Amino acid sequence: MVLDAFRFTMSLLADADLLPLVRDVSGHMVRYLGLPEDEARQARDRLDDVLTHRLKELGAGAGTIQVVFERPHTAETVTVELTAASLADDPAAPDASGAGPARDDGHSRIRWSWRVHDQG
């Protein structure tokens, strides 16, 4: 099945009460990216862990958190990106895997990507 290209953006206030909603939406979106079930579950869990940690450290009133799920026209690589206020221990640049935070204007952007292969 070949999936359509899309970009889904979710913006929400930094509020731990919204975690169940984010978990539900994220679970659907990572599957829609075209990831196999086990990778989709790992992606959702990774996003959940990072978001939970950031909300705990930032506390309520820390502004807006944005999560972007993207499947480009090439559909070879899909991405999930989280942008939120920076934490004191965020590095200035991501690690070699590209999975760490990158600081920009008081915000940190964390991006994960996966290669996908559509089945026809």
GIGIPE-V674499 format. One record per helix or strand of 2 or more residues. SS is the DSSP state (hx for helix, st for strand). FROM is the first residue (numbers start at 0). LEN is the number of residues. If there is no record, write none. Layout:
# GIGIPE-V674499
ss: <SS	SS>
from: <FROM	FROM>
len: <LEN	LEN>
This chain:
# GIGIPE-V674499
ss: <st	hx	hx	st	st	st	st>
from: <5	15	36	63	76	101	106>
len: <8	17	22	8	9	3	9>
